[in-house]
Amino acid sequence: MRILLARHGETPWNAEGRYQGQIDIPLSPVGEAQAKALGERLRDVAVTRAVASPLSRARRTAELALGEERAGILQIDPDVQEIAHGEWEGLLASEIHEKDPARLRAWREEPDTVLMPGGESLRQVLDRSWRGLARATEELGADDTLLLVAHDAVNRVILCRILGLPISKLWTFRQAPTTLNLLEGPDLDSLEVVRLNDCAHHTPFFGEAKHRAL
């Protein structure tokens, strides 16, 4: 089976560097354009099944990526929504630094040790998102393709598990807006990463595709 693991397009809060977590922030015009570019790239790809987070930025990205003709196959799964940042949601990194500097430092240096204030840990995100991925891939055949549109933290912890990396290493690669990660394998436990953070549909080879908040 093949899995196209994508991230949602840019939101206004992404552009500002504001932590959004599970607050339902919609795509910006830039994000809508990125999602349409993803759809153009996937136009001739046979997608067997599509699953998205219930947050509108991911759901809308999936709808635009699929196009009107395939929109009916989209399913929603709350297990792949973004990490709950709790009290950090809606704040800039500079604001978090003022009120919670030690935890912010740990989040950047030892993210696996952090339980978000009023939110989740990365281990909790991995447990639920892997459960969602397993559900999304049930009964997929060797030639089937799943499109899963999720979020930065969700994608990172899933990729860490597949790559055999501890989740403390999730900052060692990027997940750009509407990026594609291609995973292939006979089953969930045998997946290989074929493409990582492929955003060629909207970003030049040496282009910047980094957001300032997660």
Number of C-alpha atoms within 10 A of each C-alpha: 18 24 26 20 26 30 28 30 29 26 21 15 20 21 15 14 18 23 23 23 25 17 15 12 18 21 24 17 13 15 23 22 17 26 31 23 19 25 21 16 14 17 14 8 11 13 18 15 18 24 25 31 25 21 23 16 26 31 22 22 32 31 22 20 26 25 16 9 8 17 14 11 13 16 16 18 18 14 22 28 25 25 24 24 22 18 14 23 17 19 18 17 19 13 13 19 14 10 11 14 14 11 19 20 13 13 17 14 13 16 20 17 15 18 18 19 14 10 17 17 17 22 15 14 22 24 13 16 25 19 13 20 20 14 13 21 21 10 11 16 13 12 10 15 22 22 25 30 32 30 27 23 24 23 25 21 24 21 23 19 16 16 12 9 14 11 20 17 15 23 15 9 12 17 24 22 28 33 28 24 21 21 22 18 15 14 16 17 10 10 19 16 14 12 13 16 20 19 22 15 18 19 15 10 9 6 10 9 15 12 18 13 17 19
